[in-house]
Amino acid sequence: MQLEMRMKPLFDELKTRTVDGIQGLYLAIVQDSGSAEVLMTAFMNRRALELTLETGIMHYYSTSRRRLWKKGESSGNIQEVVEAYVDCDGDALLFRVKQKGGACHKGYRSCFYRRLEKNGLKITGEKIFNPEEVYK
Amino acid sequence: MQLEMRMKPLFDELKTRTVDGIQGLYLAIVQDSGSAEVLMTAFMNRRALELTLETGIMHYYSTSRRRLWKKGESSGNIQEVVEAYVDCDGDALLFRVKQKGGACHKGYRSCFYRRLEKNGLKITGEKIFNPEEVYK
């Protein structure tokens, strides 16, 4: 069966949101398939979602750069899809992935590397790469 | 120290988004503090975040009903905050919570109860309450 036909039941279930003036976006939450750590969140447009499902590698739509974005295109820190889930409202997807290196452009495994404590934010994540060496 | 003063370093770090025409929103991802299951995602405005931190109980801003929303106000299925994390961009928060009952208004523990398979969506979550009995 063509991918387009296979994906029809999915797209029939999905509803998009408009974020910062950009129409047609779905929210993606990304979780490590092994440790269950939440690694990051980002938005996808229809093309990013199609490419993700076609290739098995996470693609997003960057709302700051306003363009399609293959995660790891600069850093090599790609994310391989293991499982994908859709939420009850159909506007959010949960991807369980195998993360190469770190998900965060600041050098951490997860983008959620700061915990909220009584007097502010405390870094609790472990830095696993040097962003200055990876993003040249 | 006043809560307002304690929260200043947090709000200095945060950036809001405009979603479906509603300004001033942060994205919240909610994870079970025990099982690490991702339970749901929703938006918060500043007041919802303040109330969540003041009370230790999750509050959101409903983009469909356009009002502040205490999770569990109808169902009793409240979420107690265990830990909170902020992402690198400061526009998303991750809450690890103790979930009473189920997070999903359809009766499932997690809103991500449908897995994407080759031919469509398959229900993989366990239904733990009857929404018709809970939301009257």
Interface residues (C-beta under 8 A of the other chain):
Chain A: M1 R6 P9 L10 E13 R17 T18 V19 D20 G21 L27 I29 Q31 A36 E37 V38 M40 T41 L53 E83 A84 Y85 V86 D87 C88 D89 A92 L93 L94 C104 H105 K106 Y108 C111 F112 Y113 R114 R115 L116 K118 N119 G120 L121 T124
Chain B: M1 R6 P9 L10 E13 R17 T18 V19 D20 G21 L27 I29 Q31 A36 E37 V38 M40 T41 L53 E83 A84 Y85 V86 D87 C88 D89 A92 L93 L94 C104 H105 K106 Y108 C111 F112 Y113 R114 R115 L116 K118 N119 G120 L121 T124
